[in-house]
Amino acid sequence: MDKKVENSKNNELNYILIKGVKAQNSPVIFVKKITKPLKKAKYWSGGSSYLYLSAAQELYKNTIELRETYNLFSVDINEIDDPALGKITAYTLYDAKCNKMSSDQIKNLGSKELNDVNNSLKIGGDLLLKQAALTALAALSTQEITMANMMDKVLMGKDAITAGVFQAAIIAQLPKIVNNLKASKEYIEQLKAE
């Protein structure tokens, strides 16, 4: 996998998922696996299963775009023991390039950066609503599959299973992205108010 990335280093790679381990006290990630998870799914049926698959795939694409395009800041929250204050919550904010930001840099953020955080949170909230609607589509698809003839059951089942894979990936990522954006915004607002 590394060789493929090295061979492509002068090209832009879209929708690449990198799995790894984050180094402690540093924004460095030790890469374990690189994949390209968003492939155009083949549709086998019509009806609710087709709608479920197309909606799940579109929502997954939007989740990746939110993570890659709008997630300008990420926050690392740790409980630490302070000799004077006891147990405190420590926040570390990183910019889009994974650079650790100082308190002064955060306090000096302009309205454009703050608007970007607010816009990304709005988009994330909209995607969470769509995630909830996806569950209803899954239930509708399951109901339709149970009433279908044998051949249609197989074809609809393929679409539903593929959609379920996309939905599981969305559930694993989207809430984390939105929670990270909320925590980043709260920390930024807290520091700017001081």
C-alpha positions, -999 to 999 in steps of 0.1 A, spaced: 0 0 0 28 24 8 43 19 -26 11 29 -43 10 61 -23 47 68 -30 41 63 -67 13 88 -66 30 115 -45 27 141 -72 -10 135 -77 -39 146 -55 -57 116 -39 -93 122 -29 -112 103 -3 -83 84 12 -88 69 46 -57 66 67 -58 43 97 -30 46 123 -19 54 158 -16 90 170 17 97 188 12 107 224 17 145 230 22 151 192 -1 154 162 20 128 143 1 97 131 20 64 125 2 50 95 -9 14 96 -33 12 66 -43 34 37 -75 27 19 -98 43 -6 -132 35 9 -156 54 -14 -162 34 -45 -193 37 -66 -215 9 -55 -233 -13 -80 -270 -14 -77 -289 -46 -80 -325 -37 -73 -350 -10 -72 -374 3 -45 -364 10 -10 -332 -10 -11 -319 11 -40 -330 43 -22 -313 31 10 -280 24 -8 -279 56 -28 -288 77 3 -261 59 24 -235 63 -2 -243 100 -6 -243 106 31 -209 88 35 -195 110 7 -208 141 25 -193 129 58 -159 125 42 -161 159 27 -170 174 61 -140 158 76 -116 168 48 -130 202 39 -146 219 68 -129 203 99 -104 232 103 -96 225 139 -94 195 160 -92 194 198 -75 170 221 -90 169 256 -72 153 285 -76 151 322 -44 160 340 -32 164 376 -21 199 383 -1 203 416 -20 235 426 -55 229 412 -58 191 413 -75 173 384 -81 197 355 -92 193 319 -65 203 294 -74 213 258 -50 213 229 -62 228 197 -46 219 163 -51 238 131 -59 222 97 -22 213 92 -20 196 126 0 224 141 -5 229 178 -20 263 184 -10 286 214 -35 305 235 -25 337 218 -30 323 183 -65 310 193 -74 344 208 -64 361 176 -85 340 153 -105 361 129 -142 361 120 -136 340 89 -122 311 109 -150 314 134 -176 315 106 -160 284 91 -163 265 124 -200 276 127 -207 266 90 -191 232 95 -212 226 127 -243 235 108 -234 211 80 -226 184 106 -259 189 123 -277 185 89 -258 153 82 -267 139 117 -304 145 108 -299 126 75 -282 98 95 -313 94 115 -334 93 83 -311 66 69 -322 44 98 -358 48 86 -348 39 51 -331 8 64 -362 -3 82 -383 3 51 -359 -17 30 -360 -46 54 -398 -46 53 -398 -46 15 -373 -75 14 -394 -97 36 -424 -93 12 -404 -98 -20 -401 -129 -41 -370 -150 -38 -350 -135 -67 -358 -99 -56 -349 -108 -21 -314 -117 -32 -309 -86 -52 -325 -62 -26 -304 -80 0 -272 -72 -18 -281 -35 -19 -292 -35 17 -260 -51 29 -238 -27 9 -259 2 23 -254 -12 58 -216 -11 54 -218 26 44 -241 33 73 -218 16 98 -189 38 85 -210 69 88 -221 60 124 -184 54 133 -172 88 120 -199 115 118 -208 119 155 -171 120 164 -165 147 138 -194 168 150 -184 164 187 -149 174 179 -161 205 161 -184 214 190 -155 210 215 -132 231 193 -158 259 191 -164 259 228 -127 260 236 -121 288 210 -150 308 225 -138 303 260 -103 315 252 -116 345 232 -139 355 261 -109 357 286 
